[in-house]
Amino acid sequence: MMTWKDASSTYVSGDSLYLGRWKVGSVFYDGARPRGALEVYRADCSLPGIKADLGGYETVIEARAAVERAVNHWIKHSGLK
């Protein structure tokens, strides 16, 4: 079961995706982007065989969807189901 949890701290604003008890991805606001940039949310995945940087997105919803797609792809092709 996949669950999103708040991962915000002093210097980071974002969410982490957990598969059971393991963190498999995250979404965070990229404060290093220049002003006026559209893709201000970054998506990361920490599963083997999936590239870590999933790119930038305009909304947190789009970034979360990218992480979920990557995790579902990994599960489908991992042979675990």
Residue pairs with C-beta under 8 A, 6 or more apart in sequence:
1 19
1 20
2 17
2 18
2 19
2 24
2 68
2 71
3 17
3 18
4 15
4 16
4 17
4 18
4 64
5 15
5 16
5 18
6 15
7 14
7 15
7 16
7 26
7 28
8 14
12 28
12 29
13 28
13 29
14 26
14 27
14 28
14 29
15 26
15 27
15 28
15 60
15 64
16 23
16 25
16 26
16 27
17 23
17 24
17 25
17 26
17 27
17 64
17 67
17 68
17 71
18 24
19 71
19 75
23 46
24 45
24 46
24 47
24 67
24 71
25 43
25 44
25 45
25 46
25 47
25 54
25 67
25 68
25 70
25 71
26 43
26 44
26 46
26 67
27 41
27 42
27 43
27 44
27 60
27 63
27 64
27 67
28 41
28 42
28 44
29 40
29 41
29 42
29 60
30 39
30 40
30 41
30 42
30 56
33 39
33 40
33 56
38 58
39 55
39 56
39 57
39 58
40 56
40 58
41 56
41 57
41 58
41 59
41 60
41 62
41 63
42 53
42 54
42 55
42 56
42 57
42 63
43 53
43 54
43 55
43 56
43 57
43 63
43 64
43 66
43 67
44 52
44 53
44 54
44 67
45 51
45 52
45 54
45 67
45 70
45 71
45 74
46 52
47 70
47 71
47 74
49 74
50 70
50 71
50 73
50 74
54 63
54 66
54 67
54 70
55 66
56 63
57 63
57 66
75 81
